[in-house]
Amino acid sequence: MALEESINARFLPDELPGYEMLKFALPEEDDGPLWATLIRKQHHTSEPNVPAVLYVHGFCDYFFQAHLCDAVQAAGFRFYALDLRRYGRSIAEGNRANQARDVSDYYLEIDWALRFILKSHPFMAGLIAHSTGGLILSHYLEQSRLQAQVRCLILNSPFLEFNLRARELFLVALAARAGRLAPYRRLPDKMSGAYGKTLHKSELGEWDYNLKLKPLFGFPLFPAWFRMIKRAHAGIKNGLSLELPILAMRSSASKFPTDSPSSDDFYCDTVLNVNHIRDLTPKLGKRVRPCVIEGGMHDLYLSRTPARDLALNETIRFLKEHAQP
């Protein structure tokens, strides 16, 4: 589907009550048809003077955080979310879920989403990205001519380095090297389910989302993904030159992933090392503002209150600050 065709396409009702979605066809690859999906609230009216915000999810993730949309729209912006290829609503039959060979693979749908949104809004007040989404968007903005139309970038626990022990890091390095010759040879390991259990209502969490789109133990892992991430991490360590202001939010504490949740898992980042975020986000550009969310979980917007409210408030404050003329 070309951009011009997608602009005239009709949004369809989404599985998230009160929302609608628009599919964008991408070039097919060896694992079948590929799509990207743009999501927004139903009964959306185009207001040419209202700036927009786009949200991009993390790994083993998709957009379901309706409270984030509510907060952004209550502040006077129009909220959109993008499910990237092979993620969430965009997973098609036969797809290797959540997989890609390079972060640049995602640039086509990000371009599409921004151009689509900018047809109805004067500028992007900001991009909000969680975890791997932050890694992808940082690289995208480095090379995108659309950076000039984006006022700010808000990172929610960006994934800039693995939080693993020495043996696990060695295995990651092996998998990344295998990604060149055997990119889609399925790996025997799977993700820990502990973090998912702190989130979903079926376990110990408070959020009700689609476990087919965001399984507790993740999707099958392949060397290609590890190779992609290692290369993207190396790019961050070498330094980017983003010119827009960046809010780099992180939890106040972190720990290694475990097999089952403990009480402190609800008040720290159990996926990433917050010191990595502290040390590496300054390499994104010269206008990075660190922000520590006391008691925050990995997805700060899914934290227990009051950490969740603090993350939402900091997000809105940053958007308003940089949406001014």
C-alpha positions as CSV (number, residue, x, y, z in Angstrom):
1,M,0.0,0.0,0.0
2,A,1.5,3.3,-1.0
3,L,1.3,6.3,1.3
4,E,-1.3,8.0,-0.9
5,E,-3.5,4.9,-0.8
6,S,-3.1,4.5,3.0
7,I,-4.3,8.1,3.5
8,N,-7.5,7.3,1.8
9,A,-7.9,3.9,3.5
10,R,-10.4,3.3,6.2
11,F,-9.6,2.7,9.9
12,L,-11.2,-0.4,11.2
13,P,-12.3,-1.1,14.8
14,D,-9.5,-2.3,17.0
15,E,-9.5,-5.0,19.7
16,L,-8.8,-2.3,22.3
17,P,-12.2,-0.9,23.1
18,G,-12.7,2.6,21.8
19,Y,-9.8,2.4,19.4
20,E,-9.3,1.9,15.6
21,M,-6.5,0.7,13.5
22,L,-5.1,1.1,10.0
23,K,-2.9,-1.5,8.3
24,F,0.0,-0.6,6.0
25,A,1.2,-3.3,3.6
26,L,5.0,-3.8,3.5
27,P,7.1,-5.7,1.0
28,E,6.6,-9.4,1.6
29,E,9.6,-11.5,2.8
30,D,10.4,-15.2,3.2
31,D,8.1,-15.6,6.2
32,G,5.0,-14.2,4.5
33,P,3.1,-11.0,4.3
34,L,4.3,-8.0,6.4
35,W,2.2,-5.3,7.9
36,A,2.5,-2.3,10.2
37,T,-0.4,-1.0,12.1
38,L,-1.3,2.5,13.2
39,I,-3.7,2.8,16.2
40,R,-5.6,5.8,17.5
41,K,-8.8,6.5,19.4
42,Q,-12.1,6.1,17.5
43,H,-14.1,9.2,16.5
44,H,-10.8,10.9,15.9
45,T,-11.3,14.3,14.3
46,S,-8.6,16.0,12.3
47,E,-7.7,19.3,13.9
48,P,-5.0,20.9,11.8
49,N,-3.6,23.0,14.7
50,V,-3.3,20.2,17.2
51,P,0.2,18.6,17.4
52,A,0.5,14.8,17.4
53,V,2.4,12.3,19.4
54,L,3.5,8.8,18.2
55,Y,4.3,5.9,20.6
56,V,6.4,2.9,19.7
57,H,6.5,-0.3,21.8
58,G,9.4,-2.4,23.0
59,F,10.4,-6.1,22.4
60,C,7.7,-8.8,22.9
61,D,5.3,-5.9,23.2
62,Y,2.5,-4.0,21.4
63,F,0.3,-0.9,22.2
64,F,-2.3,-1.5,24.9
65,Q,-1.5,1.3,27.3
66,A,-4.7,3.3,26.9
67,H,-4.0,5.3,30.0
68,L,-1.0,6.8,28.3
69,C,-3.1,7.8,25.3
70,D,-5.7,9.4,27.7
71,A,-3.0,11.4,29.5
72,V,-1.5,12.7,26.3
73,Q,-4.8,13.6,24.8
74,A,-6.0,15.3,28.0
75,A,-2.9,17.5,27.7
76,G,-4.0,18.7,24.3
77,F,-2.2,16.4,21.9
78,R,-3.4,13.7,19.5
79,F,-2.0,10.3,20.3
80,Y,-1.1,7.6,17.8
81,A,0.7,4.3,18.3
82,L,2.5,2.0,15.9
83,D,2.8,-1.7,16.1
84,L,5.9,-2.5,14.0
85,R,6.2,-5.4,11.5
86,R,5.9,-8.8,13.1
87,Y,4.7,-7.2,16.4
88,G,1.3,-7.2,18.1
89,R,-1.5,-6.5,15.6
90,S,0.9,-6.7,12.8
91,I,1.9,-10.3,13.2
92,A,0.7,-12.3,10.1
93,E,0.4,-16.0,9.7
94,G,3.8,-17.6,9.2
95,N,5.7,-14.5,10.5
96,R,8.7,-15.0,12.8
97,A,7.3,-12.8,15.6
98,N,9.3,-9.8,16.7
99,Q,12.2,-10.6,14.4
100,A,14.2,-8.5,11.9
101,R,17.8,-8.4,10.5
102,D,18.5,-4.7,11.1
103,V,16.9,-1.8,12.9
104,S,16.8,-0.1,9.5
105,D,14.2,-2.6,8.5
106,Y,11.7,-0.6,10.6
107,Y,12.4,2.7,9.0
108,L,9.8,2.2,6.2
109,E,6.8,1.9,8.5
110,I,8.1,4.7,10.8
111,D,8.4,7.0,7.8
112,W,4.9,5.9,6.7
113,A,3.4,6.6,10.2
114,L,5.0,10.0,10.5
115,R,4.0,11.1,7.0
116,F,0.5,9.9,7.5
117,I,0.1,11.8,10.8
118,L,1.7,14.9,9.4
119,K,-1.0,15.1,6.7
120,S,-3.4,16.0,9.5
121,H,-1.3,17.7,12.1
122,P,1.2,20.7,11.9
123,F,4.1,18.8,13.6
124,M,5.0,16.0,15.9
125,A,5.1,17.3,19.5
126,G,7.1,14.2,20.3
127,L,7.9,10.5,19.8
128,I,7.6,8.2,22.8
129,A,9.4,4.9,22.8
130,H,9.8,2.1,25.2
131,S,12.8,-0.2,25.5
132,T,13.8,-1.6,22.1
133,G,11.5,1.0,20.5
134,G,13.9,3.6,22.0
135,L,16.9,1.9,20.4
136,I,15.1,1.7,17.0
137,L,13.8,5.3,17.1
138,S,17.1,6.7,18.1
139,H,18.8,5.2,15.1
140,Y,15.9,6.2,12.8
141,L,16.0,9.8,13.8
142,E,19.8,9.9,13.3
143,Q,19.2,9.5,9.5
144,S,15.7,10.8,9.0
145,R,14.9,14.1,7.3
146,L,11.7,14.1,9.3
147,Q,13.7,14.8,12.6
148,A,13.1,18.5,11.9
149,Q,9.4,18.0,12.3
150,V,9.7,16.2,15.6
151,R,10.0,18.5,18.6
152,C,11.3,15.9,21.2
153,L,12.0,12.3,21.9
154,I,10.8,10.6,25.2
155,L,12.6,7.4,26.1
156,N,10.9,5.0,28.6
157,S,13.7,2.7,29.8
158,P,15.6,2.5,26.4
159,F,17.3,-0.7,25.6
160,L,20.9,0.3,25.0
161,E,22.8,-2.7,26.5
162,F,22.0,-6.2,27.7
163,N,21.5,-6.7,31.4
164,L,23.0,-10.1,31.7
165,R,25.7,-12.0,33.7
166,A,29.1,-12.8,32.1
167,R,28.1,-16.3,30.9
168,E,24.9,-15.1,29.4
169,L,26.7,-12.2,27.6
170,F,29.1,-14.8,26.1
171,L,26.1,-16.8,24.8
172,V,24.6,-13.6,23.4
173,A,27.8,-12.9,21.6
174,L,27.9,-16.4,20.1
175,A,24.2,-16.0,19.0
176,A,25.0,-12.7,17.4
177,R,27.9,-14.2,15.4
178,A,25.7,-17.1,14.3
179,G,23.2,-14.5,13.0
180,R,25.3,-13.9,9.9
181,L,25.3,-17.5,8.7
182,A,22.2,-19.0,10.3
183,P,20.0,-16.1,11.1
184,Y,16.8,-18.0,11.6
185,R,18.0,-21.2,13.3
186,R,15.7,-21.3,16.3
187,L,17.6,-21.0,19.6
188,P,16.8,-23.3,22.6
189,D,16.4,-20.6,25.2
190,K,13.4,-18.6,26.0
191,M,12.7,-15.4,27.9
192,S,12.1,-15.4,31.6
193,G,8.4,-15.1,32.5
194,A,9.0,-13.2,35.7
195,Y,8.6,-9.7,34.3
196,G,5.4,-10.7,32.5
197,K,4.0,-12.1,35.7
198,T,4.5,-8.8,37.4
199,L,2.3,-7.2,34.7
200,H,-0.6,-9.4,33.7
201,K,-3.8,-9.8,35.6
202,S,-3.7,-13.6,35.2
203,E,-0.6,-13.7,37.5
204,L,0.5,-10.9,39.9
205,G,0.0,-7.8,37.8
206,E,-2.9,-5.3,37.2
207,W,-2.9,-5.1,33.3
208,D,-5.2,-7.1,31.0
209,Y,-3.6,-7.4,27.6
210,N,-3.6,-10.0,24.8
211,L,-1.2,-12.8,25.8
212,K,-1.1,-14.1,22.2
213,L,0.5,-10.8,21.2
214,K,2.6,-10.4,24.3
215,P,3.2,-13.9,25.8
216,L,4.6,-14.2,29.3
217,F,7.6,-16.2,28.1
218,G,8.0,-14.3,24.8
219,F,8.3,-15.7,21.3
220,P,11.0,-18.0,19.8
221,L,14.4,-16.4,19.7
222,F,16.7,-16.4,16.6
223,P,20.4,-15.4,16.1
224,A,19.3,-12.6,13.6
225,W,17.7,-10.6,16.4
226,F,20.8,-10.8,18.6
227,R,23.0,-9.7,15.7
228,M,20.7,-6.8,15.0
229,I,20.7,-5.6,18.6
230,K,24.4,-6.0,19.1
231,R,25.1,-3.9,16.0
232,A,22.5,-1.3,17.1
233,H,24.1,-1.1,20.6
234,A,27.5,-0.6,19.0
235,G,26.1,2.3,17.1
236,I,24.9,3.9,20.3
237,K,28.3,3.4,22.0
238,N,30.0,5.1,19.0
239,G,27.7,8.0,19.5
240,L,24.8,9.6,17.7
241,S,24.2,13.2,16.9
242,L,20.5,13.8,17.5
243,E,19.7,17.5,17.7
244,L,16.2,17.3,19.3
245,P,15.7,17.4,23.1
246,I,15.5,13.9,24.7
247,L,14.0,12.9,28.0
248,A,15.7,9.7,29.1
249,M,13.6,8.1,31.8
250,R,14.8,5.2,33.9
251,S,13.9,3.5,37.2
252,S,15.8,4.2,40.3
253,A,17.0,0.6,40.7
254,S,17.5,-2.6,38.7
255,K,18.3,-6.3,39.1
256,F,19.0,-9.3,37.0
257,P,16.0,-11.2,35.5
258,T,14.8,-14.1,37.6
259,D,12.6,-17.2,37.0
260,S,9.8,-16.0,39.3
261,P,8.9,-12.6,40.7
262,S,9.8,-11.3,44.2
263,S,8.3,-8.4,46.0
264,D,11.0,-5.9,44.9
265,D,10.4,-6.8,41.2
266,F,7.4,-4.4,41.4
267,Y,9.6,-1.4,42.2
268,C,12.6,-1.8,40.0
269,D,13.7,-2.6,36.4
270,T,14.1,-6.4,36.1
271,V,14.9,-6.2,32.4
272,L,17.6,-3.5,32.0
273,N,20.4,-2.1,34.1
274,V,19.6,1.5,34.9
275,N,23.3,2.4,35.1
276,H,23.6,1.4,31.4
277,I,20.8,3.8,30.6
278,R,22.4,6.5,32.7
279,D,25.8,6.1,31.1
280,L,24.7,5.5,27.4
281,T,21.8,8.0,26.9
282,P,24.2,11.0,26.8
283,K,25.8,9.4,23.7
284,L,22.5,10.0,21.8
285,G,23.0,13.8,21.5
286,K,23.8,17.0,23.3
287,R,20.3,17.7,24.7
288,V,19.6,14.7,26.8
289,R,17.8,15.2,30.1
290,P,18.0,12.3,32.6
291,C,14.9,11.5,34.6
292,V,14.8,8.9,37.5
293,I,11.4,7.5,38.4
294,E,11.6,6.3,42.0
295,G,10.2,2.8,42.3
296,G,9.5,2.4,38.5
297,M,9.3,-0.9,36.7
298,H,10.9,-1.6,33.3
299,D,7.9,-0.1,31.5
300,L,7.6,3.0,33.6
301,Y,4.0,3.6,32.4
302,L,3.0,0.1,33.8
303,S,4.6,0.7,37.2
304,R,2.7,0.8,40.4
305,T,1.5,4.2,41.5
306,P,2.9,6.7,42.4
307,A,5.8,5.8,40.0
308,R,3.4,5.5,37.1
309,D,1.9,8.9,37.7
310,L,5.3,10.4,38.0
311,A,6.4,8.9,34.6
312,L,3.2,10.2,33.0
313,N,3.5,13.7,34.5
314,E,7.2,13.9,33.4
315,T,6.2,12.9,29.9
316,I,3.4,15.5,29.6
317,R,5.6,18.2,31.1
318,F,8.4,17.5,28.5
319,L,5.9,17.4,25.6
320,K,4.4,20.7,26.7
321,E,7.8,22.3,27.2
322,H,8.9,21.5,23.7
323,A,5.6,21.9,21.8
324,Q,5.8,25.7,22.3
325,P,6.6,27.8,19.2
